[in-house]
Amino acid sequence: MSRIGKLPITIPAKVTIEQKDNIVTVKGPKGELSQYVDPAIKIEVNDGSLTVLRPDDEKQNRAFHGLYRALINNMVIGVSEGYKKELELVGVGYRVTNTDNLLDFSLGYTHNIYMMLPPEIKVETKSERNKNPLVILESADKQLIGQVCAKIRSFRKIEPYKGKGIRFVGEVVRRKSGKSAGK
């Protein structure tokens, strides 16, 4: 039995879960999310908890068992608490500003990079003196916020010699020593 798939999901008080035609919809105070579920996987809702069941031990059903349990759990957490990611821009002259959901990055290229975020994501930027600029993203959808963070990080990957680039707050970067001294 899947160690993740067999765990029950506790449903918070303000969250409702509906299943119709292999689509699971989760509604809560932070929004509404939907996810397709394979017809072989069954979902049972019992007074405050949700259980994901599989019909047999076929390899595909075992894989789907843990997958759909994790996806539904992420949706329940997202609509009840939400997800928050903080990115910092490390480098001289790196700046970011936002106008509603349009981000304007100045990352040392000859041009600025503009990125329009989806409406499901709330964005905030902070630029304080003697601190790295921050981009704070909030959303109920874990997959969407992760994808947006990956796209933002791809504008300036972290380089290992000086540690410059876009990183998560608190992320540890392995540094290289660089050239050694001559003979």
Summary of the structure (lengths in Angstrom):
residues: 183
radius of gyration: 21.2
end to end distance: 61.5
largest distance: 74.1
contacts: 499
relative contact order: 0.14
helix: 20%
strand: 36%
